[in-house]
């Protein structure tokens, strides 16, 4: 175990690159070698993930575990600092789970123009970037991994995408790059203004708490991060790249994009922006909340207007990430716990929706909702799967989607100190209305695609079959987890809560020192919610 | 009378020469002579030895550079006219290694054309000799001799394809503009000599720092000399030769001009600014500021419109000259600022050499099939030359500054050098550089998009055969580009240099 504690995360980050390097040595005609190598590599990372799950000390989920710190770029004091705590563990495991499943799904489904070698190598490079982003504890390191993700995704869309792939890929790239440029500027400004001579998240957070950065500067810097991370989430009004990218991306790209890449943005908020700049977060929270609510409603209305199934799912992502952002905007640890749960749930559910959409496209050669129909008749199992995940997506209690949305809405009732309560209660109502719209568009989608009789052009089409072996292997873990997390949400909440409390509550409590009374009220309120949820059979944390 | 004078003249005494210090130059000189001899003795039969001989010569010259670096002592020759300090050694190593990569790039290109090879490599070696002399030259005359030694072979190399009108145009333009710039520079040098009575940079530095430095004559001298080198590094508004010369010259020569020749100009500029002109930051700072801002902006904006990749790279090179020059615009603020900007310039030059040579390697390899440098002719490369496409992606995205490829670190240190002094002009220039970085990404990305996503013209997807030397050149540069980006301390250790005579601060 000691070996893993020192080397596990490093191995995790670089294993996919090593895999890709090995693949480079084989000619592209040996397709099966490439598939085996790529799958093998991702399975190795998954096994390390299992070891991590076993070795992880859940009683100390608020501390960085498997932490490693080495000098990297001395002259700017950037470090190779990696580690895992309760906040990043669920997202890392999600990544380690989804990527092998995507490769299994690809087995016989490589999109045009085929070329599995290049496709799988890109996925592996992407894998490195995603893992690295979730384990980095140094801003420069985080930035590097954040950017590593960009190029493989760009090429995945640009080469293996749909008809409009060039436009969509460029839009994706330029949007994200613009955001990350602002993000880098914010990081640098923090570094120079805080004068802490470090890029480590904890170090900067301490330096800011000691008053190293003026309030105005904090607000500006947070604004830069808001744009940087907000574009990646994506938040309204920076979301326009998402429907294009999702619609044009190959199925595998869409799944990874939805399941993992969008989380990099929200993860940035809870890991970097809020812990380092809590004061500025309080100032910006009404804006984030407002954009989140607009996203929820706008995304839902957008869904109702779509005629393309994939585009509809993309818009539903905008709405769902709105709930996540609303949870974050409350700045309560309850809301942020919900947000992290929401990220995992959205990753599983929307990833699954894109898988199904991809398989539908492969069978029907179209995703025009008006031409589909009768999936339950032609391919009943697939129809049921679509029904199941639609239910999960609309937030049916008992499935994972519920635990992302409901607590986030609940948290908006009583946001953190300094955040306008009345406004957030209004947001709460808006967000609650959004769930109705979500039910509307998802049920309508289900009705139009799964119910009824198959249209004439697809009736008795032998191509329209139930999921094949690869699809079952790829989908079953996701479906099971959607159900398990829905029934036992504590599986995630118990891991995230200590870490969220350590990262968020501590730093927010520092600026309410002069307002002790109201802070106590806040704590009481939290206990109240805990009690309420205890009735529902959910345990949050291990109590104070 | 004249007899008296003659009697007074001391008998000539050879100044003491530190043979170790000048060993790299002597080795290159020897190999240059050897190349000419090989040509004279073996004639046609000598052809196949020439490229390896040149390559071996460049690598052999690296040996004394390394031993000097291990020795570590600063050496001064000829009363301070010739200095071997760690700045000089780092730049010499860079010139020799990029020269070696240029030999690798040239091998097949030159041997497949129907031209004399010995002369080509002879001139290449003597041009590189001029560059490594430049790295040590701390005296106006040595600088000028080094400049001519590196430029004149380069003029000839640009016209290498003598039956091609474009190549002739390239060389002629380069020559005329080069001579003009030399004349301007020489005039500036004469003014500097006039006020200081010395050609040694450190002595000029003392005078320029003193009361005489306030004079208009000194200011004119500074401006003229900087303008002359601004031509060499193709900074706007002295850039007009670059696109035509780059396009018309044989591609390996273009790579050489874009990397080594440009770096030599910067080496001279750095020496002049830090040693000679240190006291007149009121002159060189605004001048550098304007040159840097104009080069970045105009270079990038015109690059957006290019359809020929070599021309695009020419404009991207103009923009890069702006980035490299930018730190010099704040160098005079303080001792820290000076250190930071020197480090930034050296870091950028080293990383830029790797990534830019790489781009030209890919262009050469692609042109073996497409016979064209039009960007559209590279369409669909991903389907028949995935390796080249990935290599091009690495190099262009490195130039764009996407981590973890080398260029991000180069840009990062430039930004750092600009904001460290905390002056308004530094911040504004940093903002200009930031906006320009985003513009640059667009045209780099559109090349990549053509290569990855478009369909090959006429559906021709026969693979490209890449000769071994070209492949080696691309592998070396790709490795360096990646290594510098993933592990920046690698380049930090070499860029942590000081000039032996850095002016008062």
HADDOCK unambig.tbl for C-alpha pairs under 7 A between the chains (distance, minus, plus):
assign (segid A and resid 73 and name CA) (segid B and resid 488 and name CA) 6.13 0.50 0.50
assign (segid A and resid 73 and name CA) (segid B and resid 489 and name CA) 5.59 0.50 0.50
assign (segid A and resid 144 and name CA) (segid B and resid 403 and name CA) 5.23 0.50 0.50
assign (segid A and resid 144 and name CA) (segid B and resid 404 and name CA) 5.73 0.50 0.50
assign (segid A and resid 147 and name CA) (segid B and resid 402 and name CA) 6.76 0.50 0.50
assign (segid A and resid 147 and name CA) (segid B and resid 403 and name CA) 6.16 0.50 0.50
assign (segid A and resid 148 and name CA) (segid B and resid 403 and name CA) 6.74 0.50 0.50
assign (segid A and resid 148 and name CA) (segid B and resid 404 and name CA) 6.85 0.50 0.50
assign (segid A and resid 158 and name CA) (segid B and resid 453 and name CA) 5.63 0.50 0.50
assign (segid A and resid 159 and name CA) (segid B and resid 452 and name CA) 6.22 0.50 0.50
assign (segid A and resid 159 and name CA) (segid B and resid 453 and name CA) 4.81 0.50 0.50
